[in-house]
Amino acid sequence: MVLSDFYKQFVEEGFDENGVINKFELRLPENFNFGYDVIDGIAELFPDKVAMYWINEAGEKRTFTFADLKKYSNKTANMLLAHGVKKGDMVMAVLKRHYEFWFLAYALDKIGAVLIPATCQLMKKDYVYRFKAADVKYIFATHEDNVTLHIDRALEEYDGMAERFITKVDREGWTNFDKEIEKYPDTLDRLETHVSEPMLAYFSSGTTGYPKMVLHDHSLAAGHIITAKHWHHLDENAVHLTVSETGWAKCAWGKMYGQLAVGASLFVYDFDRFNADNMLAVLEKYNITSFCAPPTMYRFFIKAGLGKYDLSSLKYSTIAGEALNPEVFNRWKEYTGLELMEGFGQTETCVAIANFYGMKPKAGSMGKPSPMYDIDLVDKHGNTVKTGETGEIVIRAERGKKQALFKEYYRNPELTDKAWEGGYYHTGDTAYRDEDGYFWYVGRTDDLIKASGYRIGPFEIESILMEHPSVLEVAVTAADDAIRGKVVKATIVLTSEYKDKGDEKLIKELQNYVKMSTAPYKYPRIIEFVDELPKTVSGKIRRVEIRKRDAEKGKK
C-alpha cells in the first residue's frame, strides 16, 4: 500500500466530471479506533513519515514521526491505565498547543476514555461548571499562564477529581506528565473499543445559555478525512497549519485526525497571542503548503502587509469560523494568487458545506453541501425553500445514529430534543441557495432582523461596515422603534485612529457608507460606539447580550 491510498480503506468515494467529490461514505469496522487504525497503522507501514512539526515562540522545535506518535501515545496510555483511567472516564485537557496534547489524545482514544479539550482562557467558575457537568475525573494542564491556579481554586468546589497532571514542571498536588510517561513501556496490546462509543466532547459556547457539551463517537475522526482530503486538499506531501488552540473544535477539524489519515504533516505553532507578522513569518520560514484560519486573521494579514513576505510555498488556503467578506477574498488572491476556499460546519459536525477541491469558489459563498451529509434549507415548517429564499440549514439523519455527526448534548435531553425537532438536526444557521447550488450565509436563526417587513441578516451589514477605516469590530442587531417596530442597530468598536471621532458626523458617514453599498432599507438607523463588544470565551459576539442591554435601557 502507498501512503496516498491508506485512508481509502475507511471510505467509499465518488467524483463528478470535474473531479469534485460527490460521494463520500464511511466504511468503518465496528472496532474502528483512530489511535490503533490510523496512528499505529501508518506507523507500521511508514514509520519515518513526519506526522508533526512543532515549534514555539521560545524557539524550541520538535519533529515527530508516526512511529514517535505511536510510541508516546502507547507510553501515555500505559501511564493512564496505571493511574486508574478507565474506558468511559471523562478526561479534560487544557494544553494550549503543546505537543503533549497529541500524546494524550491518541492514548485516551486507545483506552476508550473521553477527551474533553478546553481553552486555557477559562476561569474558576468555568472549570467548576465543566467539572460538574461532565464528572471530570482527570485533568491535564499546561504549566503556563496560571492555568493550574484557576483549576486548583475550582477544585475547592469539586471533589470528583482523581488526579491532576501538569506539563514540564513539578507542582505540589500535581503529577509531572512529561516525567511520568517515561516510566512506562511503549508497547500496548489493543484494547476493546467500539466505533459508536464516546470518544470526544466539547463544551460549545452559544449565544444564549451555558455551554452545551457536544458528545462525539469514534467515527468523527474518520469523518474528518473529507475535511482534510477534499476541503484542505492535502496529501502525503503537504505541510498543513490550522490556527487553533487545542481547546476548540477547529483543532479536531484541522490538526488531529483527517490530516494525518491522508498522510500529511501537521505544523503546530505553539504561541500565546496572535500576531499577524509572526504568523506570516512562520508561513514563510517553514514552507507551509496549506493553511487554514478564520477571516479575521486574514484581515489582519492584509493590514500587516503581505508584500513583506514570500508565501510562494503556500499552495492552498482555506477559511472557516465565520462568514467570509468578499473584500478579504479578493485581497488575498491579489497578493498570493490563491482563492480562499470557504467551509462551514459546527462543533457538532465535520465540514458540512464547503468549496471543495476542484470547485470554482464564489467570493463570499460557503460552497456546496458535503456528500457525507443530507443537507437541506427549510422554512419553519420543515419545507424545502426555493432558490434564493432564506432557510435554516438542517441535516436529515437518524438521531444519534449518523456517523461523524454528534451523538447528543451530554446530560441535556431537552436541548438534544430541541436540536432534533422534526426529525432532523437543526444547525440554527440560515442561508440561501443560488441557481448554481452554492450556499450563502445569512446569519443565526436568532440573529435575523425583521424590520419594516424585511428580513435582514446581520452579516452583510457587518461586512460592509468592516470595510470602513473607522471600524475595528461591529455587531448588528435589531432595536425597538416606536414607528417601525424594529430597526437595524450597529454597535461599533472604533479603531485607534478614530477613538475620539465617534460623533454624529461619523454616524452619518457610516450610514451613508452602508446605503451606498447595499439596499437602503438595510442601513443602521441606530449606531452606538462602545469600547468593547460582549463575547463568549471562544470569541463569538453575544448579540443576545446587546439586545438584552437595549431592552433594559428602554424600560428606564
Rosetta blueprint (number, residue, H / E / L):
1 M L
2 V L
3 L H
4 S H
5 D H
6 F H
7 Y H
8 K H
9 Q H
10 F H
11 V E
12 E E
13 E E
14 G E
15 F E
16 D L
17 E L
18 N L
19 G L
20 V L
21 I E
22 N E
23 K E
24 F E
25 E E
26 L E
27 R L
28 L L
29 P L
30 E L
31 N L
32 F L
33 N L
34 F H
35 G H
36 Y H
37 D H
38 V H
39 I H
40 D H
41 G H
42 I H
43 A H
44 E H
45 L H
46 F L
47 P L
48 D L
49 K L
50 V E
51 A E
52 M E
53 Y E
54 W E
55 I E
56 N E
57 E L
58 A L
59 G L
60 E L
61 K E
62 R E
63 T E
64 F E
65 T E
66 F H
67 A H
68 D H
69 L H
70 K H
71 K H
72 Y H
73 S H
74 N H
75 K H
76 T H
77 A H
78 N H
79 M H
80 L H
81 L H
82 A H
83 H L
84 G L
85 V L
86 K L
87 K L
88 G L
89 D L
90 M E
91 V E
92 M E
93 A E
94 V E
95 L L
96 K L
97 R L
98 H L
99 Y L
100 E H
101 F H
102 W H
103 F H
104 L H
105 A H
106 Y H
107 A H
108 L H
109 D H
110 K H
111 I H
112 G L
113 A L
114 V E
115 L E
116 I E
117 P E
118 A L
119 T L
120 C L
121 Q L
122 L L
123 M L
124 K H
125 K H
126 D H
127 Y H
128 V H
129 Y H
130 R H
131 F H
132 K H
133 A H
134 A H
135 D L
136 V L
137 K L
138 Y E
139 I E
140 F E
141 A E
142 T L
143 H L
144 E L
145 D L
146 N L
147 V H
148 T H
149 L H
150 H H
151 I H
152 D H
153 R H
154 A H
155 L H
156 E H
157 E H
158 Y L
159 D L
160 G L
161 M L
162 A L
163 E E
164 R E
165 F E
166 I E
167 T L
168 K L
169 V L
170 D L
171 R L
172 E L
173 G L
174 W L
175 T E
176 N E
177 F H
178 D H
179 K H
180 E H
181 I H
182 E L
183 K L
184 Y L
185 P L
186 D L
187 T L
188 L L
189 D L
190 R L
191 L L
192 E L
193 T L
194 H L
195 V L
196 S L
197 E L
198 P E
199 M E
200 L E
201 A E
202 Y E
203 F E
204 S E
205 S L
206 G L
207 T L
208 T L
209 G L
210 Y L
211 P L
212 K E
213 M E
214 V E
215 L E
216 H E
217 D E
218 H L
219 S H
220 L H
221 A H
222 A H
223 G H
224 H H
225 I H
226 I H
227 T H
228 A H
229 K H
230 H H
231 W H
232 H L
233 H L
234 L L
235 D L
236 E L
237 N L
238 A L
239 V E
240 H E
241 L E
242 T E
243 V L
244 S L
245 E L
246 T L
247 G L
248 W L
249 A H
250 K H
251 C H
252 A H
253 W H
254 G H
255 K L
256 M L
257 Y L
258 G H
259 Q H
260 L H
261 A H
262 V L
263 G L
264 A L
265 S E
266 L E
267 F E
268 V E
269 Y E
270 D E
271 F L
272 D L
273 R L
274 F L
275 N L
276 A H
277 D H
278 N H
279 M H
280 L H
281 A H
282 V H
283 L H
284 E H
285 K H
286 Y L
287 N L
288 I L
289 T L
290 S E
291 F E
292 C E
293 A E
294 P L
295 P H
296 T H
297 M H
298 Y H
299 R H
300 F H
301 F H
302 I H
303 K H
304 A H
305 G L
306 L H
307 G H
308 K H
309 Y L
310 D L
311 L L
312 S L
313 S L
314 L L
315 K L
316 Y E
317 S E
318 T E
319 I E
320 A L
321 G L
322 E L
323 A L
324 L L
325 N L
326 P H
327 E H
328 V H
329 F H
330 N H
331 R H
332 W H
333 K H
334 E H
335 Y H
336 T H
337 G L
338 L L
339 E L
340 L E
341 M E
342 E E
343 G E
344 F E
345 G L
346 Q L
347 T L
348 E L
349 T E
350 C L
351 V L
352 A L
353 I E
354 A E
355 N L
356 F L
357 Y L
358 G L
359 M L
360 K L
361 P L
362 K L
363 A L
364 G L
365 S L
366 M L
367 G E
368 K E
369 P E
370 S L
371 P L
372 M L
373 Y L
374 D L
375 I E
376 D E
377 L E
378 V E
379 D L
380 K L
381 H L
382 G L
383 N L
384 T E
385 V L
386 K L
387 T L
388 G L
389 E L
390 T E
391 G E
392 E E
393 I E
394 V E
395 I E
396 R E
397 A L
398 E L
399 R L
400 G L
401 K L
402 K L
403 Q L
404 A L
405 L E
406 F L
407 K L
408 E E
409 Y E
410 Y L
411 R L
412 N L
413 P H
414 E H
415 L H
416 T H
417 D H
418 K H
419 A H
420 W L
421 E L
422 G L
423 G L
424 Y E
425 Y E
426 H E
427 T E
428 G E
429 D E
430 T E
431 A E
432 Y E
433 R E
434 D L
435 E L
436 D L
437 G L
438 Y L
439 F E
440 W E
441 Y E
442 V E
443 G E
444 R E
445 T L
446 D L
447 D L
448 L L
449 I E
450 K E
451 A E
452 S L
453 G L
454 Y E
455 R E
456 I E
457 G L
458 P H
459 F H
460 E H
461 I H
462 E H
463 S H
464 I H
465 L H
466 M H
467 E L
468 H L
469 P L
470 S L
471 V E
472 L E
473 E E
474 V E
475 A E
476 V E
477 T E
478 A E
479 A E
480 D E
481 D E
482 A L
483 I L
484 R L
485 G E
486 K E
487 V E
488 V E
489 K E
490 A E
491 T E
492 I E
493 V E
494 L E
495 T L
496 S H
497 E H
498 Y H
499 K L
500 D L
501 K L
502 G L
503 D L
504 E H
505 K H
506 L H
507 I H
508 K H
509 E H
510 L H
511 Q H
512 N H
513 Y H
514 V H
515 K H
516 M L
517 S L
518 T L
519 A L
520 P H
521 Y H
522 K H
523 Y L
524 P L
525 R L
526 I E
527 I E
528 E E
529 F E
530 V L
531 D L
532 E L
533 L L
534 P L
535 K E
536 T L
537 V L
538 S L
539 G L
540 K L
541 I E
542 R L
543 R H
544 V H
545 E H
546 I H
547 R H
548 K H
549 R H
550 D H
551 A H
552 E H
553 K H
554 G H
555 K H
556 K L
